[in-house]
Amino acid sequence: TLYHTRGPQERHLCQLDYILLSKALAARNPIAVPDIIRNGQPWRTIFPAGQEVDRFPRAGWDRPKASDHCPVAITLD
């Protein structure tokens, strides 16, 4: 996921990264939910209402930031 802006009228989040499972692996993990790690996003990144993000302590308005991408992790059996 990354934050994308083309000025104040066009600001949104875009999903760039995916975790794709085989049918067999998905069948064995029907309730597994991915964890999207958004803590490294800069403060200029907007998030949907109700989605609070605890940013890393040194994240700035634009820089420093961990990345404009958000890692995705999932635990599978």
Sequence and secondary structure as in RCSB ss.txt:
>XXXX:A:sequence
TLYHTRGPQERHLCQLDYILLSKALAARNPIAVPDIIRNGQPWRTIFPAGQEVDRFPRAGWDRPKASDHCPVAIT
LD
>XXXX:A:secstr
 EEEESSTT EEEE        HHHHHH TT   EE  TTS TT    TT      TT  SSSS S SS  EE  
  
